[in-house]
Amino acid sequence: MQLGDAGQKLGAIENQKPQAAAEAQKNGVSPAEIRKRRRAWAKVAKAVLTNLEQSSAPAAAVDAIRAPLLAAAEKATARRRAKQAAKAKQTPNAEG
């Protein structure tokens, strides 16, 4: 393969990047949508926890519902914080 041929192939691939990026964005979930879904989930979780506090069900039944919900919330928070920390590490410091 000649250097010119390789350059042409790389150029052709480079020209496909905007189209591929547009398709990925179209099929992906935007950060705004993720925040919207996270807020909706938090709202539902809060409503469930509030109802559990007011419930007259046996404590074991309430705990059987509450414990996994709180565990899921903690895991989601940990994932979000880990993602934010990783993003902060990748972002160069403005001070240089």
C-alpha positions as CSV (number, residue, x, y, z in Angstrom):
1,M,0.0,0.0,0.0
2,Q,1.3,3.4,-1.0
3,L,1.4,6.3,1.4
4,G,-1.0,8.2,-0.9
5,D,-3.5,5.3,-0.8
6,A,-3.4,5.1,3.0
7,G,-4.0,8.9,3.1
8,Q,-7.0,8.6,0.8
9,K,-8.4,5.8,2.9
10,L,-7.9,7.8,6.1
11,G,-9.4,10.8,4.5
12,A,-12.5,8.8,3.5
13,I,-12.9,7.4,7.0
14,E,-12.4,10.9,8.5
15,N,-15.2,12.2,6.3
16,Q,-17.5,9.5,7.7
17,K,-17.0,10.7,11.3
18,P,-19.6,13.5,11.3
19,Q,-22.3,11.2,9.9
20,A,-21.4,8.5,12.4
21,A,-21.4,11.0,15.3
22,A,-24.8,12.3,14.2
23,E,-26.2,8.8,14.1
24,A,-24.8,7.9,17.5
25,Q,-26.3,11.1,19.0
26,K,-29.7,10.4,17.4
27,N,-29.7,6.9,18.8
28,G,-28.2,7.8,22.2
29,V,-29.7,9.4,25.2
30,S,-28.7,13.0,25.8
31,P,-27.3,14.2,29.1
32,A,-30.5,16.3,29.6
33,E,-32.6,13.2,29.1
34,I,-30.5,11.3,31.6
35,R,-31.0,14.1,34.2
36,K,-34.7,14.2,33.5
37,R,-35.0,10.4,34.0
38,R,-32.9,10.5,37.1
39,R,-35.1,13.2,38.6
40,A,-38.2,11.3,37.7
41,W,-36.8,8.1,39.4
42,A,-35.8,10.1,42.5
43,K,-39.3,11.5,42.7
44,V,-40.9,8.1,42.5
45,A,-38.4,6.7,45.1
46,K,-39.2,9.5,47.5
47,A,-42.9,8.9,47.1
48,V,-42.4,5.2,47.8
49,L,-40.3,5.9,50.9
50,T,-42.9,8.5,52.1
51,N,-45.7,5.9,51.8
52,L,-43.6,3.3,53.6
53,E,-43.2,5.7,56.5
54,Q,-46.9,6.1,56.7
55,S,-47.6,2.4,56.2
56,S,-49.2,0.2,58.9
57,A,-47.6,-2.9,57.3
58,P,-45.3,-5.1,59.5
59,A,-41.8,-3.7,59.9
60,A,-40.3,-6.7,58.1
61,A,-42.4,-6.0,55.0
62,V,-41.6,-2.3,55.0
63,D,-37.9,-3.1,55.4
64,A,-38.1,-5.7,52.6
65,I,-39.1,-2.8,50.2
66,R,-37.1,0.0,51.7
67,A,-33.7,-1.8,51.9
68,P,-33.4,-2.6,48.1
69,L,-34.7,0.9,47.2
70,L,-32.1,2.6,49.4
71,A,-29.4,0.3,48.2
72,A,-30.3,1.1,44.5
73,A,-30.2,4.8,45.3
74,E,-26.8,4.5,47.0
75,K,-25.4,2.6,44.0
76,A,-26.8,5.2,41.6
77,T,-25.3,8.0,43.6
78,A,-21.9,6.2,43.8
79,R,-21.9,5.6,40.0
80,R,-22.8,9.3,39.3
81,R,-20.0,10.5,41.7
82,A,-17.5,8.1,40.1
83,K,-18.4,9.3,36.7
84,Q,-18.0,13.0,37.8
85,A,-14.7,12.2,39.4
86,A,-13.4,10.5,36.2
87,K,-14.6,13.4,34.1
88,A,-12.9,15.9,36.5
89,K,-9.6,13.9,36.2
90,Q,-9.8,14.1,32.4
91,T,-10.5,17.8,32.3
92,P,-7.1,19.7,32.3
93,N,-6.6,22.1,35.2
94,A,-7.1,25.7,34.0
95,E,-4.2,26.8,36.2
96,G,-1.9,24.7,34.1
